[in-house]
Amino acid sequence: MKKLLLGLCALGMSVASPAGALADEGMWLLPLIEKMNIEKMKAKGLRLDARDIYDLNETSLKDAIVIFGGGCTGEIISPNGLIATNHHCGYGSIQQHSSVEHDYLKNGFWAMTQEEELPTPGLAVTFIREIRDVTSEVLAKVKPGMSEAQRDEVIGKAIAKIVKANSDAKAFRSAQVTPMFGGNQFLLFVTERFTDVRMVGAPPSSVGKFGGDTDNWMWPRHTGDFSLFRVYASKDNKPAAYSPDNVPYRAPKHLEISLRGYKEGDYAMIMGFPGRTNRYMTSYEIDQVLEQDNPIRIFVRGERQKLLWEDMMADPKVRIQYASKYAGSSNYWKNSIGMSRGLRRLDVRGKKAAQQAEFTAWVNESPERVEKYGRALPLIDSAVRTRREAARIQQFINEALRTGVESYTAGMAVNTILSRTKDDTKAVAALRKLGEAFFKDYSPSTDRKVTRRMLQIFADSVSAADEPSFFAAVRPDVAAYAARLSDGLLLTDTARFYAALANFDRAQWAADPAVVAAASIVEKNKALTDSVLKPAAELFAEGHRLWVAGLLEMHPDRAYAPDANFTLRLTYGQVLPYWAADAVFYNYFTTLGGVMAKEDPKNPDFIVPERLKALYAAKDFGPYAVDGQVPTCFLTNNDITGGNSGSPVLDADGRLLGLAFDGNWEAMSGDIAFEPDVQRTIAVDIRYVLFMIDKYAGCGRLIDEMTIVR
């Protein structure tokens, strides 16, 4: 910790909220809260000490927080490695285990015994064991006057050395060094990863996704967005590959659960792994987001999703196959719609332009500042203008072709196998494994419709001069090409696929049209990157680093937070309602009664399970009701973003109040500019979670292993 604090002093910066915002804004680095935040946290009601939250040498709350899968947060809620996270975070795993015969998406899943807990290949959880500032080591050999490429090379070598010194495969530990503040600071994170994770419980989607796309990013909300998993370990409590002999992980720290609830103004904090914010974004970048990036994403994904939804609603098998794909696409699609709306409504571009004008005036006050920071904004402006058209082409390639056409996505994987696996026997085994996963969640008829639409969108949006080489065969007649593609690929028909595996010919696989198209897509993306995007990125990196450093120097009395980058952070705030618009006031909690009021049997977003209706009618709520109602969701003003899904919302004693799962529609621009008056975190109340586990599922064994403060 001492090294970390000295590192920040050397940089001349502190960590908190961006200029002009409330002090509560910020995604805080845990080792710094003792110096930077603890007094404000205690003033708002915290009853813990900083070391109860983060302690390098003793167990603390941070030891109960995990990266869940590849992009969510989870928390340990029992001594036996039980994990709580969001339903939408576990959705891929629930779908993976589902079939028409065992439709866990529709009906839910509950392991009534430990033996019924389902191994989930590919799922892992990661603990953070150490966080340390290594800025001085990383920048030790960086010299003034170095180009950005030279600087990156020196930094890369220093980081590689630090990572090697702090990784220990035998001890199941790995390390990563992550830049902060645009590359002005570097932190080391030492992690421990467990790969035997088993599915324990999940409500039906009519609870876990109640409200669907209609309510996504909206308040009021009534979604039971939770699922349960368990970490397993070897008998000596170490990470281990799946084995029937593995045992539940003996957690040195787990979260206690509070049934005391909350009232308006109560202290609330969130610990988790926020994915990405861009609070230092300039007006030039906002122009690109509003005029190009978001419109492309909204249009292409919207067209694809309409076709997927039609087939999902028509066929239960297709619904299961495409549930996770659709959810993953639509979440960011709606986010982009809301972000553009929020950026315009809140005039974020105007605020950024004013900040840039202030910065430019400050720089011009001193020749020394002009020398040091004068090129910061011009570099960013130049980088954005340079990259913009290439970025547009690449976005259409990636949205419409690379991920929009499933056979091309699979072709990417085939190319990787063929290039990396020279032994034919191993290549066949890898292709067989790929096929098993691909065809399980693949509908040829659905893909045929989507492929034709995606190819037409690309043809209409990108000129022949800018297309991948394979597209020359597509452009003359998109419909005819799409038909030939669907009828002739190894990757669109199980019989052809497995016949080609039985008589493996590497040349045949390499010549498959989807594999050829995938290689062409990769080639075009690389050409765009090498010729335009990489040089622009170097300009941008230098400009952004100087811009951030200059902002910190311009207001030395202000505190700033590093942008989120999927590293462990803490935010603190309060349980609060908000005014969404003139005369539109939203309270800070919802109840099960609101679920019943929203029921619409004709709308798949608002189906209510019969058992839940029966429990409600009987008022069979157990100890989880308040004033005759079960609380379902609540609001805090914590600062979060994607990646915080599943993060614990904790009270003043560090006890679990609920699981964060969403932001609110009025503040969708929050990743770029925090809006304290309207920005809210939406969380599922832990009492609703316990009610569903106990009264709905009858899975009391899970309740018994938790530490519940009543």
C-alpha positions, 0 to 999 in steps of 0.5 A: 500500500505504501508503494501505491500511495507514493506512486500517486504522489509522484504523479501529482494526482489523486483519485476521485470524481471528474471536475465539476461532478459530485464527490460521490462520483468515481469508481475507486481503487480499493487500496486508496480508499483509506487515504482518499475516501474513508472520511466521506464514506463514514460521513455518509454512514459507513460503519466499517474501516478501510481495512475491512474492505481491502487488506493486503495481508488479512481477509477482507470484503474484496476476498468475497468478490469475483470476476464471474465468467468473462464480463460480470461480477459475482460474490461469495455468499456462503462458507461453501463457495456459493456464488450469487450473480445476475440471471443475465450473467448466468444466462449463457450457462443456463442456456448451455444446459437447456434443451426442449426436454429440460428447458431451464430458461423457461422453467428455471433450475434448482439443485436440491442436493449438491450432487445435482449441481451441474458442471459448466464447462468453459465457466470460471471465476477469478479472485483478486489476491493483490493490487499494487502500484508499479508505475515507477517500474513500468516508466523507469526507462521511458525517456522524454522525446520518445515516439509513442511506438518507442514508449509502448515498446519500453513499457511493454517490456517492463510490464512483461518482466513484472508479470513474469515475476508475479505469476506462479503457475504452480500456485495457480496465480497469474498477473496483469498490469493495467494502465490507468489515467490514459497510461499515466499510472500502472497497477499490478493485479495478481489473480487466482482463477477457478475453472470448476464452477457448477450451476446451482439455481436459477429462476425461470426467465419469466422472473429472471428476465421479467420485463424483457427488452421492454423494461431493459434499462428502465425504472420502475423495474420488477426483475428477479435478476439473479442466479446461483453457482458454486466454486469447486476446488481440489481437496486442498482448496486449490483451483483444479480442472473439473473432477467428481472428486472436487469439493466446494471451495472453502471460502475464507470470506463470504458476505453476510446477508441483511434482511433489515433492508433500507430506507431513503438516504441509507448508505450503500456501496458496490464492489465489482468490476466495471467494464469501461467508461470514457469520462475523459472523452472529448467532443471530437469522439462524441461526434463520432459516437453520435453520428457514426458508431451508435447509428450503425450498431442500432441499425444492423443489430436491430435488423438482425434481431427482428429476424431472430425474434420472429423465429424464436417466437415461432419455434421453442427449439430456436428460442432456446438456441438463440436466447443467449445470442439475442440477449447479448446483442439486444442489451448493447443495442438498446444501450446505444439507443439510450446513450445517444438520447442521453448525450443529446438531451443532457448536452454532453458534447457542449459540456465537453467543448466548454471543458476543452475551451477552458483547458486550451485557455489554461495551456496558452497562459504559459509557454511551458504548458504549451510545450507540454500540453499544447498538442494534446487536443490537436492530436486527438482531433487529428486521430479521430478525423484520420480513423473515422472512415476506416472505423466506419468500414470496419464496424460494418464488417464486424457487425454485419459480416464477422458476427452477423453471419453465423457461418462466417463466425464459425469460419473464423474458428475453423481458420484458427484451428487449421492454422494453429493445429498442424497435426490432422488428428488433433485438428479433427478433434478440435473441429469436432468439438467446434461442431458440437458447440456450433450446431447445438445452437444453430438453426439453418433456416434462421441463419439463411434469412439473417445471412441474406439481410446482413449481406445486403446491408453490407452491400448497401453500406460499403463501396466495392473499393472498400469491401473484403476481397471475397465480397466481389462474388457476393455483390452481383447478386446477394440473394443468389450468393446467400442461397448458394452459401446456405446450401453448400457450406460444411458449416451450415449442415451437420451431415456435410460437416461430419462427413468431411470430418470422417474423410478429413482433407485440410484443403477441402476445409480451407476452401470452404466458402465460409472459411475463405470469407472469414480469412478475407474478413480478417485480411481486410480488418488487418489492412484497415488496422495497419494502414489507418487505425493503428497510426491513428491509435498512436496519435490518439494515445499520445494526445489522450495521455497528455489531455488527462495529465493536463486536466489533473495538473490544471485542477490540482485541488480536485480529485479524479477517478481513473476510467473503468477498465474491468479492474476491481473498484468500489463506489459509494452512495445512498439509496435514493429516488429521483425526478426523471422529468418535469412532474415525473418522480420515481420512488426508490423501491418496487414490490411483488405487487408491481409484478402482478400489476404488470402481468400480460399473458399476451406479452412474453416480456410480462408472463408471471409464473402460476406458482408465483401468483399462487404465493402472492395470492396466499401472501405466503412470503415468509420472513421476506416481506415488509408491510405485507409486500416482498420488495423486488428492486431498489435504486441507489446513486452508485456509479457503475457501468457494464461489468458491474452486473451481479455486483453486491450492493452492500449496507453500512456494515458490509452486508448484502442488500441486493445485486446490481443489474442495470442503469436507468434510461435517463442517464444512459450517457453516464459512461461518458459523463456522470449525471448525479441528479438522475444517474441511478443503479438498479438492483434486485433486492436480496429479500426477493432473491431469498423469497424465490429460493426459499418459498418459490423453489423450496430450496431451503438447503441453500438458505441454511448455508448462508449467514443471514442477519434477521 
